[in-house]
Amino acid sequence: METIKIKYFTEEIDKLTYIDGKSDWIDLRASETVELKAGEFKLIPLGVAMELPAGYEAHVVPRSSTFKNYGVLQVNSCGIIDGSYCGDEDMWRMPVYATRDTVIQKNDRICQFRIVENQPKIEFQQVASLKNENRGGFGSTGKN
């Protein structure tokens, strides 16, 4: 089991917990109340800084209910927090764009994260042909 050192910036949000058996994602909460008008961008403070285990990064994404409940979109789609972002003032934040007027209350579960091993070192080898069948199109079906 890996250990993550965590610093909380407020005692007014619930502590992070791993909900065994439900998911390996961990919910993050707004650490202050944030009001947004439609079309506005803000960084939602999440009230935590962490020191990830060596060789890991965190992937931060919205919860499945975030858009329905708050009308916000995470502007970077998936936030990546690398292991070097681990200082005492490196509070995690969620960048959002509001599609409607909304209020996110302090302690609302707004996004979730999981840690993932860093990509191994790779080398690119340039070739004239990949010698594979052309599927055409795009996506998993290969159809236009």
N, C-alpha and C positions, 0 to 999 in steps of 0.2 A: 504494500500500500504506500502510495506517495503522500508526502506531507506538504501542505501549502501554508506558508506564514501569511496571516491576514491582519491588516490594520483597519479598524473601523473609524470613520471620521465623525460618527454620531452614535449615541446610544439609543436613538429614537427610531431605529429600523430593526427589524427582526434579524437575528444572526443567520448566516448561511448554513443550510443543512442539506445533506444528501438524503434524498428520499429513496431508500432502498426498495427495489422491486418495481418502482414506477418508471423511472427514467434515469439515465446517467447524466442528464443536463441538470444544472443547478440554477434556480431562479435568483435574479438580482432585483433590487428594489430601488425606487427613487428615494434619495436621501433628503430631498426637500420638495415642497409643493412647487410645481412649475405650471404656469399658465401660458398657453400658446394661442395665437390667432391664426386663422386659416392663411396658409402661405408663409408662415414664419418658421425659421430654423432655430433650434436651440440644442445645447448639449445638456442632456439630463444627467445630473450627478448621481452616481450609484453608491457613494458613501464608503467605498472600500478601495484599498490598495493591497496588492498581493505580491509575494515573491514566489513565482512558479518554480517547480523542480527543474533542474538543469535538463536541457534538451526538450522542453515543452513550450507550447504557446497556448493561449486561450482563444477560442472562437466565441464571439458574442453575437447573438441574433435575437430578434423579437420573439416573445412568446406567441403562441398561435392565436391568442385572443387580443393581442395588443392593438391591431388595427381596428377590430370591431369595437373594442372598449374605448379607445382614445383617438382614433382617426389619425395616428401618426405612422410614418414610414421611417425605418432606419435608413439613412441616406447612403451609407456605405455597404448596404445589403448584409454583409457579414463583417463585423469588426474583428480584427486580428490584434491581439495584445501579445507582443513578444516578451521573452524573458528579461530583456533589459529594462522594461518599464516596471521598476520595482522599488522606486524611491519612496521615502516617507510622504511626499506630497503628490505622488503619481496616482491620484484618485481616478478610478475607472469612470468613464462617461459614455452615454449612448447618444450619438448624433441623430436628431430626428427632424423631420419636416412635417408640419401639421397640414392636413387636408381639410380640416374644419376647426372651429374654435373648440378648445378642450382644456381640461385641467387634469394634471396628473398629481395625485396627492402623495405626500410623504408616506413612505412605506408601501406604496402600490407596487406589486410585482409587474415589472415593465419589460424585462428581457431575461435571457438565460445564457449560460455559458457552459462549456466543457473544455477540458484541456486535451490537447492532441500532441503527439510526438512531432518534433520538427522533421521536415523533409530531409532525407539523407542527401549527402553530396552526390550530385549527378554530373555526368559529362555528356555533352552533345556531340554526336558523330554525324557529320554531314555526308549524305549519300545522294547519288543521282536518282535513285528509285527506291521506294520502300518494298517493292515486289509483293504488294498485297492487292487483293481484288478491290476495285473501286465500287463503293456502295452508292455513290451519288447522293444528292440531297443533304440532309443534316439531321442531327438528333439521333435518338436511339433507333428509329425506324429506317433511317436513310432515305426517306421519301420527302419530296418537296411539298 
